[in-house]
Each structure stands twice: as structure tokens, then as C-alpha cells.
Amino acid sequence: MRLRVINPNTTAAMTRKIGEAAQRIAAPGTTVVTTQPADGPVSIESHFDEAISAVGVLEEVLAGEKEGTDAYVIACFGDPGLLAARELTRAPVIGIAEAAFHAASLISTRFSVVTTLSRTGIIAEHLLEQYGFRHHCRRVRAAEIPVLDLEEDGSAALSRIIDECRRARDEDGIGAIVLGCGGMADLTQRISQEVGLPVVEGVTAAVKLAEALVGLGLGTSKHGDLAFPRPKPFTGRFERYSQLSNER
């Protein structure tokens, strides 16, 4: 099984961290290829960042199609470009927010999300509604740290995340916590030990869901809105997409 894990931002240190977490959890026989776009934001903390990064995600999926990729993971909690990516391939494409919500709902009746900034928490709330998990989530909490603080050794980021997770445990009436950032991929075990609750992190959850779908022989449906995009002319910087064909 060949799994392509795409970090939608362009910070190489975060890509390495995501790849290490994915590789640790992957089954024997699964080859994990971790990539990032050549162009785009160094972190994703707004709707604008997501819109720009989505183009890079789609280019990484197209590159993966040439390599015979069996499944894809989009390793940003905003799931940027998720549905568009699914249009480009028959392989499963899993966003880490969607994967984490599913996993948390299977082990608890209520969970809270702990993310980086309040503004990205609002984006997570939109996704909870979109994916049908609003009823399962008691609260989306923000540690109020920039995403790239997670890459700095010795920063206060981990302590602030743990403190917010403890508040979620004590105040929200929950059974599990979802970590709301791909940059938290290496923190699951430490936080779970500190707060005494199951902690779900989206990169690892998405890897296991992707493996399960491939194992079941299930791919993205090409009937309906996730069919391949209709071929048409593109202009300017996107002219190269005029070569896309729906005969795949």
C-alpha cells in the first residue's frame, strides 16, 4: 500500500514531524510518502491561507496519481481542498479533521477540540457542522498559540495546550479530546498521560482510516459530484490544468 501524506503548508520541519507520526502508526507493508507543496503559506491560520494552500494540495494529488498512490491524507485540520482532491482520484482522500471527529465519536459520546488560535477554532466549528459532528462536540477551545510555535523547542506551546486540555476535561463533561492541528502530531501520548483521557490526533487517525478503506477495496466514488472534473480550457497560470481528462 502506498500512502501519500500531504502537509498543505511549506514548513519542512512540520512535514518531517507529520511524516514520522504517520510512519510510526502505519501498518507493516504501508509505504508512507510525506510531501508539501513547493509554494504556499508557511502555516495555515485563516480562510485565505487555506484557499492558497488548496492549490498546492491538488498539485500534490496529481503528482501522487503519476506514482500509483493508493490513498491520500491531507494533514491540516482545516482539511483544505478535500472535496476537490477527491475529484482528482479514485483513491481514498482523508482529511485529518474529519478522521479525528470520526475516531473520537467511536470512543466517546462527547469530545472537545483543542486547537491553536480562536480564529482557526471557528473554522473547526464550521467543519463540525459540515461533517455532522456538532452534536458530539461540546466545545472548541484555543490555546492561543501561533501554529509555528509548535516547531520551537522549549516554547510554552505544549504547556498551554496541556492546560487547555485539562480545562476541557474538568469543565466540558467529555470523554475524549481532539487535537486540532497537524503540528500536534507528536503530542498525543504526552497529553493523554497528563490529562488522563483518550487523545485523538488527526494525522494518525487518518492514516489508519486510509489503510482500512484501501483494505476494504473502497475508493472515491466517481458517480455524482466527486466525478472527475469536466475537461475545459484554463488560462494564465492555470493553463496546465487544461490537460486534465475525466477518462481515468
Steps between C-alpha positions, in 0.01 A plus 500: 500500500636842403371789713572865419476731801481863390592783735321795334741758641862548398680458833738208455542434874127448537493275195770282658309482828178405321683237297660346810163475675342344192781250458488393865131413480496352149462126459791286381495507123366856478740740331449854630605782268480839672495811284431873506424750224782694343308825548260628760473622860745384768202438729124489454307723738222659293255446216743683271785269596275200436394626156861552390616168643219306331663548160820346631304206645343432160837512328632246750205271427565526126865413563391205711278371221806466278667289771217252552394627842237287676371763745560860609494685831462879514689588817349835598206526739310729265494216242585750221403388151354171624205464263694635203776249575244220502389607154850438364542136602327169552715444810366588846587852618473561875512835677641492851214695660237269354705195605550628854129578547406153384754331726404705808129428450574126500665505843292766680156656482640851545837654415660844493747636246815680616658703223750782457319831440141614555458586133598148394264370768217667311610315186489175700145585610400539135644156426316342793175628350593396149602147601206445737696489827371816668289292740804299611726799567447690823745781433780620273777648712805703395837506676565832321836404354618553142541173311874544451555525877448123496828470308709687759681293761454634848199715415201524733272355231477148643425624852221725372348214300512268802343767722216546251450123479473482879236774495312309233512186716382683813239733350353344185361164613688311229653158450771587246703788359573573135819690421420759236825545308724281286797652681387317816560160339774411747318605818226240541662268751645778717169686523299183567733414790465851642120526481395137541264496200524345154656755265428476127740653251392528139811397306522158661122451493495586129782256422312211660171595332676524163653156551160360596328638190771364270479166678125495445549572132313830530595807301353840426174471308505641151122521484358842579684807624831321563531391137816617326483872406366565152788582265500864390746773410685676782685826447802680640692331779249212504522418130670168579174372650345507155661157457288340771274229365203320651599176327695358796 
